[in-house]
Amino acid sequence: QVQLVESGGGLVQPGGSLRLSCVASGAIFNIASMAWYRQVTGKQRELVASITSGGSSNYADSVKDRFTISRDGTKKVYLQMISLKPEDTARYYCNLRQLGLDFWGQGTQVTVSS
């Protein structure tokens, strides 16, 4: 029932900025936490940033001070990315967690290259 749709990915030059958006639909409770993960082909998916229903956020060390996660109500989450580096290149996935269950979007590709 829960569906997540990401948008905002694309090709950006090093040092550039990009904002990813995720909109959730379905039976979503106000206790849901949301997060952004990223994955490079052949590697493990890694947590980039997370935010609780109360607005408390956490970041991977590699993106701290460059990325900002925020949410608009229960069903929307954003990832503002600045000072992008080639190593940020990955497919970014939106995640929603509630009642012990994880839901995932289809992902949006971010490529940082000159």
A tleap script that builds the chain and sets N, CA, C and O, in Angstrom:
source leaprc.protein.ff14SB
mol = sequence {
  NGLN VAL GLN LEU VAL GLU SER GLY GLY GLY
  LEU VAL GLN PRO GLY GLY SER LEU ARG LEU
  SER CYS VAL ALA SER GLY ALA ILE PHE ASN
  ILE ALA SER MET ALA TRP TYR ARG GLN VAL
  THR GLY LYS GLN ARG GLU LEU VAL ALA SER
  ILE THR SER GLY GLY SER SER ASN TYR ALA
  ASP SER VAL LYS ASP ARG PHE THR ILE SER
  ARG ASP GLY THR LYS LYS VAL TYR LEU GLN
  MET ILE SER LEU LYS PRO GLU ASP THR ALA
  ARG TYR TYR CYS ASN LEU ARG GLN LEU GLY
  LEU ASP PHE TRP GLY GLN GLY THR GLN VAL
  THR VAL SER CSER
}
set mol.1.N position { 0.821 -1.219 0.000 }
set mol.1.CA position { 0.000 0.000 0.000 }
set mol.1.C position { 0.856 1.271 0.000 }
set mol.1.O position { 0.506 2.260 -0.644 }
set mol.2.N position { 1.968 1.239 0.717 }
set mol.2.CA position { 2.846 2.398 0.771 }
set mol.2.C position { 3.709 2.453 -0.486 }
set mol.2.O position { 4.331 1.461 -0.868 }
set mol.3.N position { 3.741 3.604 -1.114 }
set mol.3.CA position { 4.553 3.823 -2.295 }
set mol.3.C position { 5.385 5.080 -2.120 }
set mol.3.O position { 4.923 6.073 -1.559 }
set mol.4.N position { 6.617 5.026 -2.605 }
set mol.4.CA position { 7.523 6.156 -2.538 }
set mol.4.C position { 8.017 6.480 -3.935 }
set mol.4.O position { 8.375 5.582 -4.697 }
set mol.5.N position { 8.036 7.746 -4.268 }
set mol.5.CA position { 8.492 8.177 -5.583 }
set mol.5.C position { 9.525 9.276 -5.419 }
set mol.5.O position { 9.238 10.335 -4.862 }
set mol.6.N position { 10.734 9.015 -5.911 }
set mol.6.CA position { 11.808 9.994 -5.849 }
set mol.6.C position { 11.871 10.803 -7.141 }
set mol.6.O position { 11.416 10.363 -8.197 }
set mol.7.N position { 12.443 11.987 -7.027 }
set mol.7.CA position { 12.683 12.820 -8.190 }
set mol.7.C position { 13.820 13.786 -7.881 }
set mol.7.O position { 14.200 13.958 -6.723 }
set mol.8.N position { 14.354 14.408 -8.910 }
set mol.8.CA position { 15.366 15.427 -8.727 }
set mol.8.C position { 16.778 15.029 -9.080 }
set mol.8.O position { 17.679 15.868 -9.054 }
set mol.9.N position { 16.993 13.774 -9.408 }
set mol.9.CA position { 18.329 13.340 -9.784 }
set mol.9.C position { 18.721 13.884 -11.146 }
set mol.9.O position { 17.893 14.416 -11.886 }
set mol.10.N position { 20.000 13.741 -11.461 }
set mol.10.CA position { 20.490 14.216 -12.735 }
set mol.10.C position { 21.991 14.291 -12.772 }
set mol.10.O position { 22.681 13.785 -11.887 }
set mol.11.N position { 22.489 14.933 -13.812 }
set mol.11.CA position { 23.920 15.125 -14.007 }
set mol.11.C position { 24.317 16.506 -13.513 }
set mol.11.O position { 23.741 17.513 -13.927 }
set mol.12.N position { 25.300 16.548 -12.629 }
set mol.12.CA position { 25.767 17.802 -12.045 }
set mol.12.C position { 27.284 17.853 -12.075 }
set mol.12.O position { 27.951 16.826 -11.954 }
set mol.13.N position { 27.820 19.043 -12.237 }
set mol.13.CA position { 29.268 19.223 -12.188 }
set mol.13.C position { 29.772 19.192 -10.747 }
set mol.13.O position { 29.030 19.542 -9.829 }
set mol.14.N position { 31.014 18.783 -10.537 }
set mol.14.CA position { 31.580 18.846 -9.184 }
set mol.14.C position { 31.443 20.247 -8.610 }
set mol.14.O position { 31.680 21.240 -9.298 }
set mol.15.N position { 31.060 20.315 -7.345 }
set mol.15.CA position { 30.829 21.592 -6.702 }
set mol.15.C position { 29.417 22.108 -6.852 }
set mol.15.O position { 29.047 23.103 -6.229 }
set mol.16.N position { 28.629 21.446 -7.667 }
set mol.16.CA position { 27.265 21.864 -7.901 }
set mol.16.C position { 26.311 21.418 -6.814 }
set mol.16.O position { 26.706 20.789 -5.832 }
set mol.17.N position { 25.050 21.755 -7.008 }
set mol.17.CA position { 24.007 21.454 -6.030 }
set mol.17.C position { 22.844 20.742 -6.690 }
set mol.17.O position { 22.622 20.853 -7.896 }
set mol.18.N position { 22.115 20.015 -5.877 }
set mol.18.CA position { 20.964 19.272 -6.358 }
set mol.18.C position { 20.040 19.023 -5.177 }
set mol.18.O position { 20.501 18.825 -4.053 }
set mol.19.N position { 18.743 19.033 -5.429 }
set mol.19.CA position { 17.789 18.703 -4.382 }
set mol.19.C position { 16.927 17.526 -4.811 }
set mol.19.O position { 16.263 17.567 -5.847 }
set mol.20.N position { 16.948 16.489 -4.005 }
set mol.20.CA position { 16.131 15.317 -4.247 }
set mol.20.C position { 14.837 15.410 -3.448 }
set mol.20.O position { 14.819 15.919 -2.328 }
set mol.21.N position { 13.769 14.917 -4.034 }
set mol.21.CA position { 12.474 14.919 -3.373 }
set mol.21.C position { 11.908 13.513 -3.346 }
set mol.21.O position { 12.172 12.705 -4.237 }
set mol.22.N position { 11.131 13.231 -2.320 }
set mol.22.CA position { 10.456 11.955 -2.209 }
set mol.22.C position { 9.062 12.196 -1.653 }
set mol.22.O position { 8.889 12.861 -0.632 }
set mol.23.N position { 8.086 11.651 -2.333 }
set mol.23.CA position { 6.702 11.765 -1.897 }
set mol.23.C position { 6.153 10.377 -1.623 }
set mol.23.O position { 6.219 9.492 -2.477 }
set mol.24.N position { 5.617 10.194 -0.444 }
set mol.24.CA position { 5.036 8.922 -0.051 }
set mol.24.C position { 3.521 8.977 -0.137 }
set mol.24.O position { 2.911 10.029 0.048 }
set mol.25.N position { 2.931 7.838 -0.418 }
set mol.25.CA position { 1.486 7.737 -0.451 }
set mol.25.C position { 1.066 6.422 0.174 }
set mol.25.O position { 1.851 5.476 0.248 }
set mol.26.N position { -0.172 6.371 0.621 }
set mol.26.CA position { -0.686 5.167 1.243 }
set mol.26.C position { -0.910 5.339 2.728 }
set mol.26.O position { -1.019 6.458 3.230 }
set mol.27.N position { -0.977 4.219 3.423 }
set mol.27.CA position { -1.252 4.208 4.858 }
set mol.27.C position { 0.025 4.498 5.634 }
set mol.27.O position { 0.777 3.589 5.988 }
set mol.28.N position { 0.250 5.761 5.887 }
set mol.28.CA position { 1.462 6.210 6.571 }
set mol.28.C position { 1.089 6.883 7.872 }
set mol.28.O position { 0.276 7.807 7.902 }
set mol.29.N position { 1.690 6.410 8.940 }
set mol.29.CA position { 1.428 6.956 10.265 }
set mol.29.C position { 2.367 8.107 10.567 }
set mol.29.O position { 3.413 8.247 9.933 }
set mol.30.N position { 1.996 8.925 11.530 }
set mol.30.CA position { 2.817 10.076 11.861 }
set mol.30.C position { 4.063 9.724 12.667 }
set mol.30.O position { 4.830 10.613 13.039 }
set mol.31.N position { 4.270 8.447 12.938 }
set mol.31.CA position { 5.474 8.003 13.629 }
set mol.31.C position { 6.545 7.518 12.661 }
set mol.31.O position { 7.622 7.098 13.084 }
set mol.32.N position { 6.258 7.572 11.376 }
set mol.32.CA position { 7.181 7.058 10.378 }
set mol.32.C position { 8.470 7.867 10.326 }
set mol.32.O position { 8.462 9.095 10.404 }
set mol.33.N position { 9.576 7.146 10.193 }
set mol.33.CA position { 10.860 7.774 9.939 }
set mol.33.C position { 11.163 7.656 8.453 }
set mol.33.O position { 10.707 6.720 7.796 }
set mol.34.N position { 11.925 8.592 7.926 }
set mol.34.CA position { 12.293 8.549 6.523 }
set mol.34.C position { 13.789 8.757 6.381 }
set mol.34.O position { 14.435 9.334 7.255 }
set mol.35.N position { 14.326 8.285 5.278 }
set mol.35.CA position { 15.768 8.350 5.077 }
set mol.35.C position { 16.108 8.312 3.601 }
set mol.35.O position { 15.288 7.947 2.758 }
set mol.36.N position { 17.334 8.699 3.314 }
set mol.36.CA position { 17.910 8.561 1.985 }
set mol.36.C position { 19.085 7.605 2.058 }
set mol.36.O position { 19.954 7.732 2.921 }
set mol.37.N position { 19.101 6.659 1.153 }
set mol.37.CA position { 20.211 5.743 0.971 }
set mol.37.C position { 20.773 5.933 -0.429 }
set mol.37.O position { 20.113 6.497 -1.301 }
set mol.38.N position { 21.985 5.462 -0.637 }
set mol.38.CA position { 22.538 5.469 -1.981 }
set mol.38.C position { 23.296 4.176 -2.231 }
set mol.38.O position { 23.798 3.535 -1.308 }
set mol.39.N position { 23.364 3.815 -3.498 }
set mol.39.CA position { 24.008 2.570 -3.862 }
set mol.39.C position { 24.701 2.694 -5.206 }
set mol.39.O position { 24.128 3.185 -6.179 }
set mol.40.N position { 25.928 2.243 -5.240 }
set mol.40.CA position { 26.694 2.140 -6.473 }
set mol.40.C position { 26.631 0.687 -6.912 }
set mol.40.O position { 26.691 -0.218 -6.079 }
set mol.41.N position { 26.513 0.461 -8.193 }
set mol.41.CA position { 26.440 -0.899 -8.718 }
set mol.41.C position { 27.592 -1.742 -8.198 }
set mol.41.O position { 28.757 -1.356 -8.297 }
set mol.42.N position { 27.251 -2.901 -7.642 }
set mol.42.CA position { 28.258 -3.806 -7.133 }
set mol.42.C position { 28.680 -3.554 -5.700 }
set mol.42.O position { 29.503 -4.294 -5.161 }
set mol.43.N position { 28.135 -2.526 -5.074 }
set mol.43.CA position { 28.490 -2.207 -3.701 }
set mol.43.C position { 27.260 -2.220 -2.802 }
set mol.43.O position { 26.123 -2.226 -3.274 }
set mol.44.N position { 27.512 -2.225 -1.512 }
set mol.44.CA position { 26.441 -2.220 -0.528 }
set mol.44.C position { 25.704 -0.884 -0.524 }
set mol.44.O position { 26.294 0.173 -0.747 }
set mol.45.N position { 24.416 -0.958 -0.267 }
set mol.45.CA position { 23.640 0.259 -0.084 }
set mol.45.C position { 24.040 0.906 1.238 }
set mol.45.O position { 24.194 0.214 2.245 }
set mol.46.N position { 24.207 2.204 1.243 }
set mol.46.CA position { 24.612 2.893 2.450 }
set mol.46.C position { 23.630 3.990 2.827 }
set mol.46.O position { 23.027 4.640 1.974 }
set mol.47.N position { 23.493 4.170 4.120 }
set mol.47.CA position { 22.631 5.229 4.637 }
set mol.47.C position { 23.319 6.570 4.467 }
set mol.47.O position { 24.472 6.740 4.863 }
set mol.48.N position { 22.615 7.513 3.883 }
set mol.48.CA position { 23.133 8.855 3.679 }
set mol.48.C position { 22.643 9.791 4.771 }
set mol.48.O position { 23.436 10.496 5.396 }
set mol.49.N position { 21.346 9.796 4.997 }
set mol.49.CA position { 20.754 10.670 5.993 }
set mol.49.C position { 19.404 10.120 6.409 }
set mol.49.O position { 18.721 9.470 5.617 }
set mol.50.N position { 19.024 10.375 7.633 }
set mol.50.CA position { 17.733 9.934 8.130 }
set mol.50.C position { 17.102 11.033 8.960 }
set mol.50.O position { 17.783 11.919 9.477 }
set mol.51.N position { 15.791 10.959 9.076 }
set mol.51.CA position { 15.071 11.940 9.872 }
set mol.51.C position { 13.877 11.263 10.523 }
set mol.51.O position { 13.136 10.523 9.875 }
set mol.52.N position { 13.701 11.524 11.799 }
set mol.52.CA position { 12.601 10.926 12.542 }
set mol.52.C position { 11.343 11.754 12.387 }
set mol.52.O position { 11.355 12.840 11.807 }
set mol.53.N position { 10.252 11.213 12.921 }
set mol.53.CA position { 8.991 11.939 12.881 }
set mol.53.C position { 9.068 13.235 13.667 }
set mol.53.O position { 8.317 14.174 13.401 }
set mol.54.N position { 9.977 13.289 14.636 }
set mol.54.CA position { 10.158 14.486 15.433 }
set mol.54.C position { 11.128 15.488 14.838 }
set mol.54.O position { 11.326 16.569 15.393 }
set mol.55.N position { 11.737 15.137 13.707 }
set mol.55.CA position { 12.631 16.057 13.033 }
set mol.55.C position { 14.098 15.906 13.379 }
set mol.55.O position { 14.917 16.722 12.957 }
set mol.56.N position { 14.445 14.885 14.135 }
set mol.56.CA position { 15.843 14.643 14.472 }
set mol.56.C position { 16.545 13.957 13.309 }
set mol.56.O position { 16.062 12.942 12.806 }
set mol.57.N position { 17.677 14.497 12.878 }
set mol.57.CA position { 18.365 13.977 11.705 }
set mol.57.C position { 19.753 13.442 12.023 }
set mol.57.O position { 20.389 13.842 12.998 }
set mol.58.N position { 20.204 12.527 11.171 }
set mol.58.CA position { 21.542 11.961 11.259 }
set mol.58.C position { 22.119 11.847 9.857 }
set mol.58.O position { 21.383 11.678 8.885 }
set mol.59.N position { 23.443 11.939 9.759 }
set mol.59.CA position { 24.114 11.922 8.471 }
set mol.59.C position { 25.326 11.021 8.483 }
set mol.59.O position { 25.979 10.840 9.510 }
set mol.60.N position { 25.616 10.461 7.327 }
set mol.60.CA position { 26.876 9.774 7.150 }
set mol.60.C position { 28.001 10.805 7.212 }
set mol.60.O position { 27.833 11.949 6.788 }
set mol.61.N position { 29.143 10.390 7.743 }
set mol.61.CA position { 30.264 11.317 7.861 }
set mol.61.C position { 30.676 11.912 6.514 }
set mol.61.O position { 31.114 13.061 6.447 }
set mol.62.N position { 30.538 11.142 5.462 }
set mol.62.CA position { 30.971 11.579 4.148 }
set mol.62.C position { 30.137 12.720 3.569 }
set mol.62.O position { 30.579 13.406 2.647 }
set mol.63.N position { 28.938 12.924 4.104 }
set mol.63.CA position { 28.063 13.959 3.565 }
set mol.63.C position { 27.732 15.039 4.576 }
set mol.63.O position { 27.108 16.043 4.234 }
set mol.64.N position { 28.139 14.843 5.799 }
set mol.64.CA position { 27.858 15.824 6.847 }
set mol.64.C position { 28.415 17.190 6.446 }
set mol.64.O position { 29.530 17.290 5.933 }
set mol.65.N position { 27.642 18.218 6.681 }
set mol.65.CA position { 27.966 19.608 6.355 }
set mol.65.C position { 27.764 19.949 4.885 }
set mol.65.O position { 27.926 21.102 4.486 }
set mol.66.N position { 27.411 18.954 4.079 }
set mol.66.CA position { 27.132 19.212 2.665 }
set mol.66.C position { 25.695 18.883 2.291 }
set mol.66.O position { 25.102 19.537 1.432 }
set mol.67.N position { 25.138 17.864 2.940 }
set mol.67.CA position { 23.768 17.443 2.652 }
set mol.67.C position { 22.861 17.809 3.816 }
set mol.67.O position { 23.284 17.800 4.972 }
set mol.68.N position { 21.621 18.128 3.505 }
set mol.68.CA position { 20.636 18.427 4.529 }
set mol.68.C position { 19.342 17.688 4.221 }
set mol.68.O position { 18.775 17.828 3.138 }
set mol.69.N position { 18.888 16.906 5.181 }
set mol.69.CA position { 17.619 16.210 5.022 }
set mol.69.C position { 16.538 17.002 5.747 }
set mol.69.O position { 16.769 17.540 6.830 }
set mol.70.N position { 15.382 17.065 5.152 }
set mol.70.CA position { 14.259 17.758 5.761 }
set mol.70.C position { 12.974 17.064 5.350 }
set mol.70.O position { 12.957 16.293 4.390 }
set mol.71.N position { 11.916 17.331 6.063 }
set mol.71.CA position { 10.635 16.759 5.688 }
set mol.71.C position { 9.523 17.777 5.823 }
set mol.71.O position { 9.580 18.700 6.636 }
set mol.72.N position { 8.527 17.579 5.011 }
set mol.72.CA position { 7.361 18.429 4.990 }
set mol.72.C position { 6.186 17.557 5.384 }
set mol.72.O position { 5.605 16.865 4.548 }
set mol.73.N position { 5.843 17.592 6.644 }
set mol.73.CA position { 4.803 16.723 7.143 }
set mol.73.C position { 5.269 15.287 7.213 }
set mol.73.O position { 6.462 15.014 7.350 }
set mol.74.N position { 4.333 14.380 7.118 }
set mol.74.CA position { 4.618 12.959 7.273 }
set mol.74.C position { 5.067 12.284 5.991 }
set mol.74.O position { 5.783 11.284 6.039 }
set mol.75.N position { 4.663 12.812 4.849 }
set mol.75.CA position { 4.790 12.081 3.600 }
set mol.75.C position { 5.779 12.636 2.583 }
set mol.75.O position { 5.868 12.115 1.471 }
set mol.76.N position { 6.515 13.669 2.934 }
set mol.76.CA position { 7.478 14.233 2.002 }
set mol.76.C position { 8.828 14.408 2.678 }
set mol.76.O position { 8.913 14.855 3.821 }
set mol.77.N position { 9.862 14.057 1.967 }
set mol.77.CA position { 11.210 14.227 2.478 }
set mol.77.C position { 12.102 14.738 1.352 }
set mol.77.O position { 11.904 14.404 0.184 }
set mol.78.N position { 13.086 15.555 1.723 }
set mol.78.CA position { 13.971 16.158 0.749 }
set mol.78.C position { 15.417 15.936 1.158 }
set mol.78.O position { 15.724 15.729 2.332 }
set mol.79.N position { 16.287 15.981 0.180 }
set mol.79.CA position { 17.714 15.929 0.438 }
set mol.79.C position { 18.369 17.031 -0.370 }
set mol.79.O position { 18.500 16.927 -1.590 }
set mol.80.N position { 18.779 18.083 0.314 }
set mol.80.CA position { 19.490 19.183 -0.326 }
set mol.80.C position { 20.972 18.860 -0.327 }
set mol.80.O position { 21.567 18.656 0.731 }
set mol.81.N position { 21.562 18.815 -1.492 }
set mol.81.CA position { 22.961 18.453 -1.637 }
set mol.81.C position { 23.731 19.622 -2.235 }
set mol.81.O position { 23.355 20.153 -3.280 }
set mol.82.N position { 24.802 20.018 -1.572 }
set mol.82.CA position { 25.670 21.072 -2.078 }
set mol.82.C position { 27.099 20.558 -2.123 }
set mol.82.O position { 27.417 19.522 -1.540 }
set mol.83.N position { 27.956 21.293 -2.821 }
set mol.83.CA position { 29.367 20.929 -2.937 }
set mol.83.C position { 29.538 19.475 -3.342 }
set mol.83.O position { 30.322 18.738 -2.744 }
set mol.84.N position { 28.806 19.078 -4.347 }
set mol.84.CA position { 28.806 17.682 -4.774 }
set mol.84.C position { 30.166 17.250 -5.309 }
set mol.84.O position { 30.872 18.013 -5.969 }
set mol.85.N position { 30.507 16.017 -5.008 }
set mol.85.CA position { 31.772 15.421 -5.408 }
set mol.85.C position { 31.515 14.213 -6.302 }
set mol.85.O position { 30.442 13.614 -6.237 }
set mol.86.N position { 32.484 13.851 -7.132 }
set mol.86.CA position { 32.307 12.666 -7.972 }
set mol.86.C position { 31.960 11.414 -7.168 }
set mol.86.O position { 31.212 10.562 -7.649 }
set mol.87.N position { 32.487 11.294 -5.965 }
set mol.87.CA position { 32.193 10.132 -5.143 }
set mol.87.C position { 30.765 10.106 -4.610 }
set mol.87.O position { 30.348 9.113 -4.014 }
set mol.88.N position { 30.017 11.171 -4.815 }
set mol.88.CA position { 28.597 11.177 -4.473 }
set mol.88.C position { 27.752 10.497 -5.539 }
set mol.88.O position { 26.562 10.258 -5.334 }
set mol.89.N position { 28.354 10.189 -6.660 }
set mol.89.CA position { 27.639 9.530 -7.746 }
set mol.89.C position { 27.091 8.186 -7.295 }
set mol.89.O position { 27.841 7.327 -6.832 }
set mol.90.N position { 25.794 8.008 -7.431 }
set mol.90.CA position { 25.120 6.790 -6.998 }
set mol.90.C position { 23.646 6.898 -7.346 }
set mol.90.O position { 23.158 7.949 -7.760 }
set mol.91.N position { 22.952 5.785 -7.167 }
set mol.91.CA position { 21.508 5.842 -7.241 }
set mol.91.C position { 20.995 6.072 -5.826 }
set mol.91.O position { 21.355 5.345 -4.900 }
set mol.92.N position { 20.166 7.071 -5.668 }
set mol.92.CA position { 19.669 7.456 -4.356 }
set mol.92.C position { 18.250 6.951 -4.166 }
set mol.92.O position { 17.384 7.144 -5.020 }
set mol.93.N position { 18.029 6.301 -3.031 }
set mol.93.CA position { 16.742 5.693 -2.729 }
set mol.93.C position { 16.100 6.323 -1.507 }
set mol.93.O position { 16.768 6.591 -0.508 }
set mol.94.N position { 14.825 6.550 -1.593 }
set mol.94.CA position { 14.042 7.031 -0.463 }
set mol.94.C position { 13.554 5.838 0.343 }
set mol.94.O position { 13.137 4.827 -0.224 }
set mol.95.N position { 13.606 5.953 1.639 }
set mol.95.CA position { 13.175 4.889 2.539 }
set mol.95.C position { 12.198 5.428 3.568 }
set mol.95.O position { 12.367 6.528 4.093 }
set mol.96.N position { 11.182 4.640 3.844 }
set mol.96.CA position { 10.247 4.959 4.914 }
set mol.96.C position { 10.151 3.755 5.832 }
set mol.96.O position { 10.016 2.622 5.371 }
set mol.97.N position { 10.221 3.999 7.113 }
set mol.97.CA position { 10.139 2.920 8.092 }
set mol.97.C position { 9.036 3.216 9.090 }
set mol.97.O position { 8.997 4.288 9.694 }
set mol.98.N position { 8.141 2.255 9.255 }
set mol.98.CA position { 7.109 2.376 10.260 }
set mol.98.C position { 6.703 0.989 10.746 }
set mol.98.O position { 6.581 0.047 9.964 }
set mol.99.N position { 6.500 0.892 12.031 }
set mol.99.CA position { 6.068 -0.352 12.653 }
set mol.99.C position { 6.963 -1.527 12.274 }
set mol.99.O position { 6.486 -2.646 12.085 }
set mol.100.N position { 8.245 -1.269 12.166 }
set mol.100.CA position { 9.196 -2.320 11.859 }
set mol.100.C position { 9.280 -2.734 10.402 }
set mol.100.O position { 9.977 -3.695 10.077 }
set mol.101.N position { 8.591 -2.037 9.524 }
set mol.101.CA position { 8.601 -2.370 8.102 }
set mol.101.C position { 9.270 -1.266 7.296 }
set mol.101.O position { 9.074 -0.079 7.559 }
set mol.102.N position { 10.056 -1.670 6.321 }
set mol.102.CA position { 10.741 -0.738 5.429 }
set mol.102.C position { 10.084 -0.714 4.060 }
set mol.102.O position { 9.701 -1.753 3.521 }
set mol.103.N position { 9.960 0.471 3.511 }
set mol.103.CA position { 9.434 0.664 2.171 }
set mol.103.C position { 10.436 1.486 1.377 }
set mol.103.O position { 11.085 2.385 1.910 }
set mol.104.N position { 10.551 1.162 0.089 }
set mol.104.CA position { 11.572 1.773 -0.754 }
set mol.104.C position { 11.002 2.337 -2.033 }
set mol.104.O position { 10.044 1.805 -2.593 }
set mol.105.N position { 11.601 3.419 -2.488 }
set mol.105.CA position { 11.269 3.955 -3.789 }
set mol.105.C position { 12.091 3.285 -4.865 }
set mol.105.O position { 12.895 2.396 -4.582 }
set mol.106.N position { 11.891 3.706 -6.090 }
set mol.106.CA position { 12.596 3.100 -7.221 }
set mol.106.C position { 13.997 3.661 -7.413 }
set mol.106.O position { 14.805 3.084 -8.141 }
set mol.107.N position { 14.284 4.770 -6.769 }
set mol.107.CA position { 15.587 5.390 -6.860 }
set mol.107.C position { 15.665 6.452 -7.935 }
set mol.107.O position { 14.902 6.440 -8.901 }
set mol.108.N position { 16.594 7.369 -7.754 }
set mol.108.CA position { 16.877 8.391 -8.750 }
set mol.108.C position { 18.395 8.536 -8.870 }
set mol.108.O position { 19.101 8.617 -7.865 }
set mol.109.N position { 18.875 8.566 -10.083 }
set mol.109.CA position { 20.311 8.574 -10.325 }
set mol.109.C position { 20.899 9.962 -10.173 }
set mol.109.O position { 20.375 10.937 -10.713 }
set mol.110.N position { 21.991 10.040 -9.433 }
set mol.110.CA position { 22.768 11.273 -9.305 }
set mol.110.C position { 24.161 10.999 -9.845 }
set mol.110.O position { 24.853 10.095 -9.377 }
set mol.111.N position { 24.564 11.777 -10.822 }
set mol.111.CA position { 25.888 11.635 -11.410 }
set mol.111.C position { 26.619 12.963 -11.311 }
set mol.111.O position { 26.144 13.982 -11.812 }
set mol.112.N position { 27.771 12.946 -10.666 }
set mol.112.CA position { 28.585 14.145 -10.493 }
set mol.112.C position { 29.830 13.986 -11.348 }
set mol.112.O position { 30.703 13.170 -11.050 }
set mol.113.N position { 29.902 14.763 -12.401 }
set mol.113.CA position { 30.995 14.625 -13.350 }
set mol.113.C position { 31.170 15.908 -14.141 }
set mol.113.O position { 30.209 16.636 -14.390 }
set mol.114.N position { 32.401 16.175 -14.529 }
set mol.114.CA position { 32.699 17.309 -15.376 }
set mol.114.C position { 32.773 16.903 -16.843 }
set mol.114.O position { 33.018 17.747 -17.705 }
savepdb mol mol.pdb
quit
